[in-house]
Amino acid sequence: MAGADRQQESWKERFFHEMAEYGINVIYLALVFAAFTQYRRLVLAAHDIIYTNYWVAVIQALILGKVIMIGAVFHAGRGLERRPLIYPTLYKALVFTLLVVSLNVIEHAIEGLWTGKGLAGGFAEFVAREPHELLSGSLVLLVALIPFFAVKELGRGFGRARIRALLFHERTGQFLEGEK
């Protein structure tokens, strides 16, 4: 019975660990997407255009947060693990930026179905967008994902507990030695 309790505990610990990591991913991504949404709203307001798709940022964060977790399960970037941390960081930031673009295409296709325009109509609406809008949004997202994956890769390299201590605890002793 003790072995079953130990296995149950490890399952519970894994579950709570995964949910905490998912929550952190979603919070970071929601903040990034909310900043994009607010920026879009302000730019459009300058041209007297009302923008009200605020919940899209949260939905995108929930979806991409889960996709990032799935990518971790399938060891996305595993071939780069022994390379300097900048390689897996940039690789993952680029891959997930492209994934967001793909999700955006799917979102427009579903929206086309929902509004009666069909898949082709939704895709045509996506393609009709200004290329500068897509490229600028993708570039900003890429830059926003670099620190996200850099912290994750540093945690993999130095240990999550040490990174957490550096980020969230007062720096004393060993942390200050490098500053001399």
N, C-alpha and C positions, 0 to 999 in steps of 0.2 A: 504494500500500500504506500510505503514511503516513496518508492520510485514513481508511482502514479502522481503523488502530490508534487514531487519535484518536477515532473514533466508538465503538470498543470500550471505550476508556478512559472516555469520558463515560458510556456505559451502565453500566460497572462502578461508577463514582463515584456515579451516580444510585442504583443498587441499594443500595450500602452506606450512602448518605445516608438513603434511605427506610427501610432496616432499622434504622439507628440511631434515627431518629425514631420508628419503630414501637416499638422497645425502650423508649425513654423514655416514650412514651404508656402502654405496658403496665405499666411499673414504677409510674408514678404511679397509674394506675387500680387496679392490684392492691393497692397500699397503701391506697387509699381503700376499696375493696371488702373488703379484709381487716379494716380497722378496723370496718366495718359488721358483718362476720361475727363478730368478737370481741365487739362490743357486744351483738349479738343473743344470742350464746352466754351472756354474763354475765347479761343480763336474764332469759333463760329458766332459767338455773341457779338464780337466786333463787327460782324457782317449782318447783324440782326437775324441770326438763325438760331432757333431754339434746339438744344440737344438734351435729350432726357434719358438716354440709355445708361443709367448709372449702375444698374444691377449686372450689366454685361461684364464689368470688371470682376465682380465677385464670382460669377459663374465661370469665367475664364480661369481665374485663380484656382477654383476648386478642381476644374478639369485638368489644368496643367500641373497642379500640385500632385494629383494622382498619377499622371503620366510620368512625372519625374520619379515618383516612388516605384513605378513599374520599370522604368529605365534602370533604377538601382538594382532591382531584383534580377534583371537580365544583364547586369554588369555592363551598362553602356560605357564605352571608353576603356574597357578592361585591358585592351592591348597597349594602352598608354600609361598603365599604372607605374611602370618603372622609369618612365621619362620624367623630366623636370615637371613640377606641378603646373606650370603654365600651359603645357600641352593638353592635358585632360581638361583643364579649366576652359581654355578657348574652344576646344572641340565640343564640349558639352554645351557651352553657351551658344555656339553656332548651330548645333543640331537642334536644340530646343527652341531657338529663334525660328528656324525653318519649320519646326513642328507647330509653332504658334501661327505662322502664315498658313500652313495646311489646315489647322483648325478653323482659321478665319474663312477659308474657302468653303469648308464643310458647313460652317455657321451660315454663310450666305446661301448655300444650296438648300439647307433646311428651311431657312427663312423664305426662299423662293417657293418651296413646297407649301409652307404654311399660308402664304399669301395668295396661292393659286397661280404663281408664275411658272412653277415647275423647277426641276433641277437646273435645266439650261438657263432659265430666266434668272435664277439666283446666281449662277456662275457668271452670266453676262453682266449682272449688276456688280459683281466683284471685279471683273476685268475692266469695267467701265470707270472704275475709280482712277483717280489721278496716280500715275506711277510714282510721282514724288511722295505722295502720301504713304504709299506702301513701303517704299524704300526708307523714308525718314522714320516711320514707326518701327520698322525692323531694325534699323541701326540703333535707335534709342533703346529698344528692348535688348539687343545684343550687349550693349554697354551696361545695361542694368543687370543682366544675368552674369556678367563676369565676376563681380564681387560675391554674388550668391554662390556660384560654383567654386570660387577661390576659397571661401571660408569652408565649404564642404571638403575640398581637397586638402586644405591645411589640417582639418580635423582628421582626415584619413592618414595624413603624414605624421602629425604630431600627437594625435589622440584627441578625441572630442572633449574629454575632461579638461585637458590643458587649454584648448582653445576657449572653452566655456569660461574657465578661470580667467584667462586673459581679457575676455570681452566683458564679463559681468562681475568680477571681484576686484577689490582694491588691490593695486599692484604694490607688492612689498618684496623685500629680499631678493629671491631668485629672478623675479621679473625685472627689477631695477638694475641688476648687475650689467646687463647689456647696454645700458644707457651711459655708462661711465666712459 
